[in-house]
Amino acid sequence: MLKICLLSLAVLSVACAANPRPAASNAGKPADERTIIHLLSRSTFGPRASDIDRARAMGIAAFLDEQLHPERISDWALDQRLLELKALEMARAGFSQISISR
């Protein structure tokens, strides 16, 4: 069993050593339209014009990071809109009285 593990480790080491390094990243270059549309097709419900502009402005890495970690997105705008809904503050009894009165 030990021989098999050592042999597997040796084969894996040789395979990794033979694999060339990946090409330099394109982090400095702005993404082209085709790449952004492909990213949006794969990571969202499809490309919209506003999403294309936003992904171009943010950069691909930042946009993808935001998609993969939605808990980091601020809910401030949504919270402000929800403050207008008085139904969120009502008790269950209040709902039944509203439906009876109408």
Biopython code that builds the backbone (N, CA, C, O; Angstrom):
import numpy as np
from Bio.PDB.StructureBuilder import StructureBuilder

atoms = [
    (1, "MET", "N", (0.824, -1.194, 0.000)),
    (1, "MET", "CA", (0.000, 0.000, 0.000)),
    (1, "MET", "C", (0.863, 1.250, 0.000)),
    (1, "MET", "O", (0.566, 2.219, -0.698)),
    (2, "LEU", "N", (1.943, 1.223, 0.794)),
    (2, "LEU", "CA", (2.856, 2.356, 0.854)),
    (2, "LEU", "C", (3.515, 2.590, -0.494)),
    (2, "LEU", "O", (3.706, 3.734, -0.905)),
    (3, "LYS", "N", (3.867, 1.501, -1.190)),
    (3, "LYS", "CA", (4.493, 1.640, -2.510)),
    (3, "LYS", "C", (3.541, 2.296, -3.501)),
    (3, "LYS", "O", (3.955, 3.114, -4.322)),
    (4, "ILE", "N", (2.270, 1.935, -3.422)),
    (4, "ILE", "CA", (1.278, 2.514, -4.333)),
    (4, "ILE", "C", (1.125, 4.013, -4.061)),
    (4, "ILE", "O", (1.039, 4.809, -4.996)),
    (5, "CYS", "N", (1.092, 4.390, -2.801)),
    (5, "CYS", "CA", (0.971, 5.803, -2.441)),
    (5, "CYS", "C", (2.187, 6.588, -2.912)),
    (5, "CYS", "O", (2.049, 7.678, -3.467)),
    (6, "LEU", "N", (3.376, 6.037, -2.691)),
    (6, "LEU", "CA", (4.595, 6.723, -3.125)),
    (6, "LEU", "C", (4.666, 6.831, -4.642)),
    (6, "LEU", "O", (5.083, 7.857, -5.179)),
    (7, "LEU", "N", (4.260, 5.780, -5.325)),
    (7, "LEU", "CA", (4.250, 5.795, -6.786)),
    (7, "LEU", "C", (3.246, 6.828, -7.301)),
    (7, "LEU", "O", (3.535, 7.552, -8.253)),
    (8, "SER", "N", (2.077, 6.898, -6.680)),
    (8, "SER", "CA", (1.069, 7.882, -7.072)),
    (8, "SER", "C", (1.578, 9.291, -6.848)),
    (8, "SER", "O", (1.369, 10.171, -7.683)),
    (9, "LEU", "N", (2.245, 9.509, -5.725)),
    (9, "LEU", "CA", (2.806, 10.813, -5.427)),
    (9, "LEU", "C", (3.872, 11.202, -6.443)),
    (9, "LEU", "O", (3.933, 12.353, -6.874)),
    (10, "ALA", "N", (4.712, 10.244, -6.827)),
    (10, "ALA", "CA", (5.755, 10.510, -7.812)),
    (10, "ALA", "C", (5.148, 10.847, -9.176)),
    (10, "ALA", "O", (5.596, 11.780, -9.843)),
    (11, "VAL", "N", (4.144, 10.099, -9.581)),
    (11, "VAL", "CA", (3.497, 10.360, -10.872)),
    (11, "VAL", "C", (2.831, 11.734, -10.862)),
    (11, "VAL", "O", (2.925, 12.483, -11.834)),
    (12, "LEU", "N", (2.166, 12.056, -9.774)),
    (12, "LEU", "CA", (1.509, 13.352, -9.657)),
    (12, "LEU", "C", (2.524, 14.493, -9.690)),
    (12, "LEU", "O", (2.278, 15.526, -10.314)),
    (13, "SER", "N", (3.655, 14.313, -9.028)),
    (13, "SER", "CA", (4.699, 15.337, -9.017)),
    (13, "SER", "C", (5.262, 15.570, -10.405)),
    (13, "SER", "O", (5.477, 16.712, -10.810)),
    (14, "VAL", "N", (5.503, 14.482, -11.139)),
    (14, "VAL", "CA", (6.022, 14.600, -12.505)),
    (14, "VAL", "C", (4.997, 15.281, -13.407)),
    (14, "VAL", "O", (5.356, 16.121, -14.232)),
    (15, "ALA", "N", (3.738, 14.927, -13.253)),
    (15, "ALA", "CA", (2.687, 15.530, -14.075)),
    (15, "ALA", "C", (2.570, 17.023, -13.803)),
    (15, "ALA", "O", (2.388, 17.811, -14.731)),
    (16, "CYS", "N", (2.674, 17.414, -12.544)),
    (16, "CYS", "CA", (2.588, 18.831, -12.202)),
    (16, "CYS", "C", (3.817, 19.591, -12.696)),
    (16, "CYS", "O", (3.703, 20.732, -13.144)),
    (17, "ALA", "N", (4.970, 18.975, -12.616)),
    (17, "ALA", "CA", (6.194, 19.631, -13.064)),
    (17, "ALA", "C", (6.192, 19.800, -14.577)),
    (17, "ALA", "O", (6.742, 20.776, -15.088)),
    (18, "ALA", "N", (5.585, 18.870, -15.297)),
    (18, "ALA", "CA", (5.559, 18.944, -16.752)),
    (18, "ALA", "C", (4.526, 19.947, -17.259)),
    (18, "ALA", "O", (4.600, 20.385, -18.407)),
    (19, "ASN", "N", (3.574, 20.310, -16.423)),
    (19, "ASN", "CA", (2.530, 21.238, -16.831)),
    (19, "ASN", "C", (3.103, 22.651, -16.868)),
    (19, "ASN", "O", (3.621, 23.129, -15.859)),
    (20, "PRO", "N", (3.020, 23.326, -18.008)),
    (20, "PRO", "CA", (3.573, 24.674, -18.075)),
    (20, "PRO", "C", (2.736, 25.645, -17.249)),
    (20, "PRO", "O", (1.566, 25.395, -16.959)),
    (21, "ARG", "N", (3.358, 26.744, -16.883)),
    (21, "ARG", "CA", (2.647, 27.776, -16.123)),
    (21, "ARG", "C", (1.548, 28.376, -16.987)),
    (21, "ARG", "O", (1.687, 28.459, -18.207)),
    (22, "PRO", "N", (0.466, 28.792, -16.361)),
    (22, "PRO", "CA", (-0.581, 29.444, -17.138)),
    (22, "PRO", "C", (-0.099, 30.785, -17.675)),
    (22, "PRO", "O", (0.804, 31.408, -17.116)),
    (23, "ALA", "N", (-0.710, 31.210, -18.755)),
    (23, "ALA", "CA", (-0.333, 32.488, -19.349)),
    (23, "ALA", "C", (-0.614, 33.624, -18.373)),
    (23, "ALA", "O", (-1.439, 33.495, -17.468)),
    (24, "ALA", "N", (0.074, 34.722, -18.568)),
    (24, "ALA", "CA", (-0.130, 35.878, -17.701)),
    (24, "ALA", "C", (-1.586, 36.319, -17.796)),
    (24, "ALA", "O", (-2.196, 36.261, -18.864)),
    (25, "SER", "N", (-2.130, 36.756, -16.678)),
    (25, "SER", "CA", (-3.541, 37.153, -16.662)),
    (25, "SER", "C", (-3.731, 38.458, -17.419)),
    (25, "SER", "O", (-2.790, 39.224, -17.627)),
    (26, "ASN", "N", (-4.946, 38.684, -17.816)),
    (26, "ASN", "CA", (-5.298, 39.909, -18.512)),
    (26, "ASN", "C", (-5.885, 40.931, -17.548)),
    (26, "ASN", "O", (-6.782, 41.689, -17.914)),
    (27, "ALA", "N", (-5.383, 40.952, -16.323)),
    (27, "ALA", "CA", (-5.952, 41.824, -15.299)),
    (27, "ALA", "C", (-5.834, 43.298, -15.669)),
    (27, "ALA", "O", (-6.693, 44.097, -15.295)),
    (28, "GLY", "N", (-4.786, 43.666, -16.395)),
    (28, "GLY", "CA", (-4.590, 45.061, -16.749)),
    (28, "GLY", "C", (-5.425, 45.508, -17.927)),
    (28, "GLY", "O", (-5.670, 46.702, -18.093)),
    (29, "LYS", "N", (-5.868, 44.570, -18.751)),
    (29, "LYS", "CA", (-6.624, 44.917, -19.953)),
    (29, "LYS", "C", (-8.115, 44.964, -19.657)),
    (29, "LYS", "O", (-8.622, 44.129, -18.908)),
    (30, "PRO", "N", (-8.822, 45.926, -20.231)),
    (30, "PRO", "CA", (-10.283, 45.904, -20.084)),
    (30, "PRO", "C", (-10.870, 44.757, -20.906)),
    (30, "PRO", "O", (-10.357, 44.419, -21.973)),
    (31, "ALA", "N", (-11.932, 44.175, -20.404)),
    (31, "ALA", "CA", (-12.549, 43.044, -21.075)),
    (31, "ALA", "C", (-13.309, 43.498, -22.311)),
    (31, "ALA", "O", (-13.883, 44.586, -22.335)),
    (32, "ASP", "N", (-13.305, 42.659, -23.327)),
    (32, "ASP", "CA", (-14.057, 42.997, -24.529)),
    (32, "ASP", "C", (-15.529, 42.619, -24.351)),
    (32, "ASP", "O", (-15.889, 41.894, -23.424)),
    (33, "GLU", "N", (-16.353, 43.110, -25.236)),
    (33, "GLU", "CA", (-17.805, 42.927, -25.148)),
    (33, "GLU", "C", (-18.187, 41.456, -25.138)),
    (33, "GLU", "O", (-19.068, 41.046, -24.382)),
    (34, "ARG", "N", (-17.537, 40.669, -25.962)),
    (34, "ARG", "CA", (-17.859, 39.240, -26.067)),
    (34, "ARG", "C", (-17.586, 38.512, -24.754)),
    (34, "ARG", "O", (-18.379, 37.668, -24.337)),
    (35, "THR", "N", (-16.480, 38.828, -24.107)),
    (35, "THR", "CA", (-16.133, 38.206, -22.830)),
    (35, "THR", "C", (-17.132, 38.589, -21.748)),
    (35, "THR", "O", (-17.538, 37.747, -20.947)),
    (36, "ILE", "N", (-17.528, 39.852, -21.724)),
    (36, "ILE", "CA", (-18.489, 40.312, -20.717)),
    (36, "ILE", "C", (-19.841, 39.640, -20.924)),
    (36, "ILE", "O", (-20.474, 39.212, -19.959)),
    (37, "ILE", "N", (-20.290, 39.543, -22.178)),
    (37, "ILE", "CA", (-21.572, 38.889, -22.457)),
    (37, "ILE", "C", (-21.513, 37.420, -22.065)),
    (37, "ILE", "O", (-22.487, 36.883, -21.538)),
    (38, "HIS", "N", (-20.394, 36.766, -22.313)),
    (38, "HIS", "CA", (-20.239, 35.365, -21.918)),
    (38, "HIS", "C", (-20.297, 35.231, -20.395)),
    (38, "HIS", "O", (-20.959, 34.337, -19.868)),
    (39, "LEU", "N", (-19.604, 36.121, -19.701)),
    (39, "LEU", "CA", (-19.627, 36.112, -18.231)),
    (39, "LEU", "C", (-21.048, 36.301, -17.711)),
    (39, "LEU", "O", (-21.482, 35.571, -16.820)),
    (40, "LEU", "N", (-21.762, 37.256, -18.250)),
    (40, "LEU", "CA", (-23.128, 37.518, -17.796)),
    (40, "LEU", "C", (-24.065, 36.353, -18.127)),
    (40, "LEU", "O", (-24.973, 36.048, -17.354)),
    (41, "SER", "N", (-23.850, 35.718, -19.245)),
    (41, "SER", "CA", (-24.681, 34.567, -19.601)),
    (41, "SER", "C", (-24.464, 33.411, -18.644)),
    (41, "SER", "O", (-25.396, 32.665, -18.345)),
    (42, "ARG", "N", (-23.251, 33.262, -18.168)),
    (42, "ARG", "CA", (-22.922, 32.148, -17.286)),
    (42, "ARG", "C", (-23.203, 32.434, -15.818)),
    (42, "ARG", "O", (-23.508, 31.511, -15.062)),
    (43, "SER", "N", (-23.107, 33.690, -15.399)),
    (43, "SER", "CA", (-23.198, 33.983, -13.968)),
    (43, "SER", "C", (-24.485, 34.695, -13.556)),
    (43, "SER", "O", (-24.744, 34.846, -12.362)),
    (44, "THR", "N", (-25.289, 35.132, -14.512)),
    (44, "THR", "CA", (-26.541, 35.814, -14.186)),
    (44, "THR", "C", (-27.651, 35.187, -15.025)),
    (44, "THR", "O", (-27.465, 34.128, -15.625)),
    (45, "PHE", "N", (-28.795, 35.844, -15.061)),
    (45, "PHE", "CA", (-29.914, 35.357, -15.868)),
    (45, "PHE", "C", (-29.830, 35.845, -17.301)),
    (45, "PHE", "O", (-30.822, 35.797, -18.028)),
    (46, "GLY", "N", (-28.683, 36.307, -17.712)),
    (46, "GLY", "CA", (-28.471, 36.769, -19.074)),
    (46, "GLY", "C", (-28.019, 38.210, -19.104)),
    (46, "GLY", "O", (-28.229, 38.959, -18.150)),
    (47, "PRO", "N", (-27.398, 38.594, -20.202)),
    (47, "PRO", "CA", (-26.862, 39.949, -20.282)),
    (47, "PRO", "C", (-27.947, 40.993, -20.539)),
    (47, "PRO", "O", (-28.783, 40.833, -21.429)),
    (48, "ARG", "N", (-27.922, 42.047, -19.758)),
    (48, "ARG", "CA", (-28.745, 43.232, -19.983)),
    (48, "ARG", "C", (-27.783, 44.382, -20.234)),
    (48, "ARG", "O", (-26.634, 44.336, -19.794)),
    (49, "ALA", "N", (-28.232, 45.393, -20.924)),
    (49, "ALA", "CA", (-27.344, 46.513, -21.264)),
    (49, "ALA", "C", (-26.745, 47.144, -20.008)),
    (49, "ALA", "O", (-25.559, 47.474, -19.981)),
    (50, "SER", "N", (-27.566, 47.311, -18.970)),
    (50, "SER", "CA", (-27.051, 47.926, -17.742)),
    (50, "SER", "C", (-26.014, 47.030, -17.061)),
    (50, "SER", "O", (-25.051, 47.524, -16.475)),
    (51, "ASP", "N", (-26.216, 45.708, -17.142)),
    (51, "ASP", "CA", (-25.245, 44.784, -16.544)),
    (51, "ASP", "C", (-23.927, 44.795, -17.308)),
    (51, "ASP", "O", (-22.855, 44.695, -16.710)),
    (52, "ILE", "N", (-24.008, 44.915, -18.622)),
    (52, "ILE", "CA", (-22.786, 44.974, -19.432)),
    (52, "ILE", "C", (-21.972, 46.203, -19.042)),
    (52, "ILE", "O", (-20.760, 46.116, -18.843)),
    (53, "ASP", "N", (-22.641, 47.345, -18.936)),
    (53, "ASP", "CA", (-21.939, 48.579, -18.546)),
    (53, "ASP", "C", (-21.355, 48.460, -17.148)),
    (53, "ASP", "O", (-20.234, 48.903, -16.896)),
    (54, "ARG", "N", (-22.116, 47.863, -16.241)),
    (54, "ARG", "CA", (-21.657, 47.716, -14.857)),
    (54, "ARG", "C", (-20.462, 46.772, -14.767)),
    (54, "ARG", "O", (-19.499, 47.058, -14.056)),
    (55, "ALA", "N", (-20.519, 45.654, -15.480)),
    (55, "ALA", "CA", (-19.405, 44.702, -15.462)),
    (55, "ALA", "C", (-18.161, 45.320, -16.091)),
    (55, "ALA", "O", (-17.047, 45.081, -15.627)),
    (56, "ARG", "N", (-18.343, 46.101, -17.127)),
    (56, "ARG", "CA", (-17.204, 46.769, -17.760)),
    (56, "ARG", "C", (-16.590, 47.785, -16.797)),
    (56, "ARG", "O", (-15.367, 47.887, -16.696)),
    (57, "ALA", "N", (-17.433, 48.534, -16.091)),
    (57, "ALA", "CA", (-16.920, 49.553, -15.165)),
    (57, "ALA", "C", (-16.234, 48.923, -13.952)),
    (57, "ALA", "O", (-15.197, 49.408, -13.500)),
    (58, "MET", "N", (-16.818, 47.837, -13.425)),
    (58, "MET", "CA", (-16.259, 47.184, -12.233)),
    (58, "MET", "C", (-15.032, 46.343, -12.553)),
    (58, "MET", "O", (-14.105, 46.248, -11.749)),
    (59, "GLY", "N", (-15.035, 45.744, -13.716)),
    (59, "GLY", "CA", (-14.026, 44.757, -14.067)),
    (59, "GLY", "C", (-14.594, 43.369, -13.837)),
    (59, "GLY", "O", (-15.451, 43.170, -12.976)),
    (60, "ILE", "N", (-14.113, 42.421, -14.607)),
    (60, "ILE", "CA", (-14.656, 41.063, -14.561)),
    (60, "ILE", "C", (-14.461, 40.422, -13.195)),
    (60, "ILE", "O", (-15.383, 39.800, -12.668)),
    (61, "ALA", "N", (-13.286, 40.565, -12.622)),
    (61, "ALA", "CA", (-13.006, 39.910, -11.340)),
    (61, "ALA", "C", (-13.915, 40.440, -10.237)),
    (61, "ALA", "O", (-14.450, 39.660, -9.449)),
    (62, "ALA", "N", (-14.094, 41.753, -10.174)),
    (62, "ALA", "CA", (-14.936, 42.344, -9.132)),
    (62, "ALA", "C", (-16.399, 41.967, -9.342)),
    (62, "ALA", "O", (-17.108, 41.678, -8.378)),
    (63, "PHE", "N", (-16.858, 41.968, -10.599)),
    (63, "PHE", "CA", (-18.248, 41.613, -10.884)),
    (63, "PHE", "C", (-18.509, 40.155, -10.501)),
    (63, "PHE", "O", (-19.522, 39.847, -9.873)),
    (64, "LEU", "N", (-17.605, 39.273, -10.874)),
    (64, "LEU", "CA", (-17.775, 37.857, -10.556)),
    (64, "LEU", "C", (-17.712, 37.623, -9.048)),
    (64, "LEU", "O", (-18.464, 36.810, -8.511)),
    (65, "ASP", "N", (-16.823, 38.332, -8.371)),
    (65, "ASP", "CA", (-16.734, 38.207, -6.914)),
    (65, "ASP", "C", (-18.047, 38.644, -6.260)),
    (65, "ASP", "O", (-18.499, 38.023, -5.298)),
    (66, "GLU", "N", (-18.657, 39.708, -6.779)),
    (66, "GLU", "CA", (-19.929, 40.162, -6.236)),
    (66, "GLU", "C", (-21.029, 39.132, -6.480)),
    (66, "GLU", "O", (-21.883, 38.927, -5.617)),
    (67, "GLN", "N", (-21.017, 38.487, -7.633)),
    (67, "GLN", "CA", (-22.018, 37.469, -7.935)),
    (67, "GLN", "C", (-21.858, 36.246, -7.040)),
    (67, "GLN", "O", (-22.845, 35.624, -6.647)),
    (68, "LEU", "N", (-20.631, 35.907, -6.723)),
    (68, "LEU", "CA", (-20.373, 34.722, -5.906)),
    (68, "LEU", "C", (-20.554, 34.976, -4.412)),
    (68, "LEU", "O", (-20.682, 34.029, -3.636)),
    (69, "HIS", "N", (-20.566, 36.239, -4.003)),
    (69, "HIS", "CA", (-20.723, 36.585, -2.590)),
    (69, "HIS", "C", (-21.792, 37.660, -2.430)),
    (69, "HIS", "O", (-21.465, 38.801, -2.100)),
    (70, "PRO", "N", (-23.059, 37.324, -2.655)),
    (70, "PRO", "CA", (-24.110, 38.339, -2.567)),
    (70, "PRO", "C", (-24.322, 38.880, -1.155)),
    (70, "PRO", "O", (-24.914, 39.945, -0.985)),
    (71, "GLU", "N", (-23.849, 38.165, -0.155)),
    (71, "GLU", "CA", (-24.015, 38.654, 1.212)),
    (71, "GLU", "C", (-23.200, 39.921, 1.459)),
    (71, "GLU", "O", (-23.436, 40.622, 2.443)),
    (72, "ARG", "N", (-22.261, 40.219, 0.593)),
    (72, "ARG", "CA", (-21.450, 41.435, 0.740)),
    (72, "ARG", "C", (-22.134, 42.670, 0.152)),
    (72, "ARG", "O", (-21.687, 43.791, 0.393)),
    (73, "ILE", "N", (-23.200, 42.485, -0.606)),
    (73, "ILE", "CA", (-23.896, 43.600, -1.234)),
    (73, "ILE", "C", (-24.733, 44.313, -0.183)),
    (73, "ILE", "O", (-25.424, 43.673, 0.610)),
    (74, "SER", "N", (-24.668, 45.622, -0.181)),
    (74, "SER", "CA", (-25.421, 46.411, 0.798)),
    (74, "SER", "C", (-26.917, 46.337, 0.495)),
    (74, "SER", "O", (-27.334, 46.412, -0.661)),
    (75, "ASP", "N", (-27.712, 46.189, 1.546)),
    (75, "ASP", "CA", (-29.170, 46.145, 1.424)),
    (75, "ASP", "C", (-29.803, 47.488, 1.747)),
    (75, "ASP", "O", (-31.017, 47.559, 1.938)),
    (76, "TRP", "N", (-29.030, 48.538, 1.812)),
    (76, "TRP", "CA", (-29.527, 49.826, 2.229)),
    (76, "TRP", "C", (-30.680, 50.306, 1.349)),
    (76, "TRP", "O", (-31.704, 50.740, 1.877)),
    (77, "ALA", "N", (-30.545, 50.240, 0.025)),
    (77, "ALA", "CA", (-31.597, 50.734, -0.876)),
    (77, "ALA", "C", (-32.887, 49.943, -0.689)),
    (77, "ALA", "O", (-33.974, 50.521, -0.680)),
    (78, "LEU", "N", (-32.774, 48.638, -0.540)),
    (78, "LEU", "CA", (-33.961, 47.814, -0.314)),
    (78, "LEU", "C", (-34.600, 48.129, 1.034)),
    (78, "LEU", "O", (-35.824, 48.214, 1.136)),
    (79, "ASP", "N", (-33.792, 48.301, 2.052)),
    (79, "ASP", "CA", (-34.320, 48.634, 3.375)),
    (79, "ASP", "C", (-35.112, 49.936, 3.343)),
    (79, "ASP", "O", (-36.142, 50.053, 4.007)),
    (80, "GLN", "N", (-34.639, 50.911, 2.577)),
    (80, "GLN", "CA", (-35.349, 52.188, 2.467)),
    (80, "GLN", "C", (-36.711, 52.002, 1.797)),
    (80, "GLN", "O", (-37.695, 52.621, 2.202)),
    (81, "ARG", "N", (-36.762, 51.158, 0.783)),
    (81, "ARG", "CA", (-38.039, 50.903, 0.105)),
    (81, "ARG", "C", (-39.000, 50.124, 1.000)),
    (81, "ARG", "O", (-40.209, 50.353, 0.962)),
    (82, "LEU", "N", (-38.470, 49.215, 1.795)),
    (82, "LEU", "CA", (-39.324, 48.421, 2.682)),
    (82, "LEU", "C", (-39.912, 49.245, 3.822)),
    (82, "LEU", "O", (-40.961, 48.898, 4.364)),
    (83, "LEU", "N", (-39.248, 50.323, 4.183)),
    (83, "LEU", "CA", (-39.774, 51.190, 5.245)),
    (83, "LEU", "C", (-41.128, 51.775, 4.858)),
    (83, "LEU", "O", (-41.937, 52.095, 5.729)),
    (84, "GLU", "N", (-41.380, 51.915, 3.564)),
    (84, "GLU", "CA", (-42.651, 52.470, 3.092)),
    (84, "GLU", "C", (-43.805, 51.485, 3.243)),
    (84, "GLU", "O", (-44.963, 51.902, 3.222)),
    (85, "LEU", "N", (-43.532, 50.213, 3.394)),
    (85, "LEU", "CA", (-44.577, 49.201, 3.490)),
    (85, "LEU", "C", (-45.016, 49.041, 4.941)),
    (85, "LEU", "O", (-44.326, 48.412, 5.743)),
    (86, "LYS", "N", (-46.139, 49.599, 5.260)),
    (86, "LYS", "CA", (-46.647, 49.544, 6.629)),
    (86, "LYS", "C", (-47.123, 48.138, 6.989)),
    (86, "LYS", "O", (-47.225, 47.805, 8.170)),
    (87, "ALA", "N", (-47.410, 47.320, 5.996)),
    (87, "ALA", "CA", (-47.892, 45.965, 6.266)),
    (87, "ALA", "C", (-46.845, 45.131, 6.995)),
    (87, "ALA", "O", (-47.194, 44.184, 7.701)),
    (88, "LEU", "N", (-45.579, 45.465, 6.836)),
    (88, "LEU", "CA", (-44.528, 44.713, 7.514)),
    (88, "LEU", "C", (-44.543, 44.941, 9.022)),
    (88, "LEU", "O", (-43.992, 44.141, 9.779)),
    (89, "GLU", "N", (-45.169, 46.025, 9.457)),
    (89, "GLU", "CA", (-45.219, 46.345, 10.881)),
    (89, "GLU", "C", (-46.522, 45.890, 11.536)),
    (89, "GLU", "O", (-46.662, 45.969, 12.756)),
    (90, "MET", "N", (-47.478, 45.414, 10.730)),
    (90, "MET", "CA", (-48.796, 45.044, 11.261)),
    (90, "MET", "C", (-48.781, 43.657, 11.886)),
    (90, "MET", "O", (-48.008, 42.784, 11.489)),
    (91, "ALA", "N", (-49.652, 43.474, 12.871)),
    (91, "ALA", "CA", (-49.840, 42.159, 13.476)),
    (91, "ALA", "C", (-50.806, 41.359, 12.598)),
    (91, "ALA", "O", (-51.466, 41.925, 11.727)),
    (92, "ARG", "N", (-50.889, 40.061, 12.823)),
    (92, "ARG", "CA", (-51.794, 39.220, 12.047)),
    (92, "ARG", "C", (-53.241, 39.678, 12.157)),
    (92, "ARG", "O", (-53.988, 39.618, 11.180)),
    (93, "ALA", "N", (-53.632, 40.126, 13.320)),
    (93, "ALA", "CA", (-55.012, 40.578, 13.522)),
    (93, "ALA", "C", (-55.327, 41.769, 12.622)),
    (93, "ALA", "O", (-56.453, 41.910, 12.146)),
    (94, "GLY", "N", (-54.364, 42.599, 12.397)),
    (94, "GLY", "CA", (-54.563, 43.753, 11.535)),
    (94, "GLY", "C", (-54.895, 43.349, 10.106)),
    (94, "GLY", "O", (-55.707, 44.003, 9.452)),
    (95, "PHE", "N", (-54.287, 42.297, 9.620)),
    (95, "PHE", "CA", (-54.586, 41.830, 8.270)),
    (95, "PHE", "C", (-56.013, 41.299, 8.165)),
    (95, "PHE", "O", (-56.701, 41.551, 7.176)),
    (96, "SER", "N", (-56.443, 40.588, 9.154)),
    (96, "SER", "CA", (-57.803, 40.046, 9.086)),
    (96, "SER", "C", (-58.833, 41.152, 9.152)),
    (96, "SER", "O", (-59.884, 41.043, 8.521)),
    (97, "GLN", "N", (-58.570, 42.207, 9.891)),
    (97, "GLN", "CA", (-59.504, 43.330, 9.966)),
    (97, "GLN", "C", (-59.565, 44.093, 8.645)),
    (97, "GLN", "O", (-60.626, 44.582, 8.257)),
    (98, "ILE", "N", (-58.457, 44.192, 7.973)),
    (98, "ILE", "CA", (-58.424, 44.890, 6.680)),
    (98, "ILE", "C", (-59.270, 44.116, 5.665)),
    (98, "ILE", "O", (-60.078, 44.715, 4.955)),
    (99, "SER", "N", (-59.098, 42.815, 5.589)),
    (99, "SER", "CA", (-59.819, 42.036, 4.592)),
    (99, "SER", "C", (-61.321, 42.002, 4.882)),
    (99, "SER", "O", (-62.111, 41.907, 3.942)),
    (100, "ILE", "N", (-61.743, 42.077, 6.147)),
    (100, "ILE", "CA", (-63.155, 42.074, 6.502)),
    (100, "ILE", "C", (-63.780, 43.435, 6.164)),
    (100, "ILE", "O", (-64.925, 43.498, 5.715)),
    (101, "SER", "N", (-63.047, 44.496, 6.377)),
    (101, "SER", "CA", (-63.606, 45.824, 6.171)),
    (101, "SER", "C", (-63.802, 46.147, 4.692)),
    (101, "SER", "O", (-64.529, 47.088, 4.373)),
    (102, "ARG", "N", (-63.212, 45.438, 3.824)),
    (102, "ARG", "CA", (-63.329, 45.728, 2.395)),
    (102, "ARG", "C", (-64.368, 44.938, 1.748)),
    (102, "ARG", "O", (-64.586, 45.071, 0.544)),
]
sb = StructureBuilder()
sb.init_structure("model")
sb.init_model(0)
sb.init_chain("A")
sb.init_seg("    ")
for serial, (resi, resn, name, xyz) in enumerate(atoms, 1):
    if name == "N":
        sb.init_residue(resn, " ", resi, " ")
    sb.init_atom(name, np.array(xyz, "f"), 0.0, 1.0, " ", f" {name:<3s}", serial, name[0])
structure = sb.get_structure()
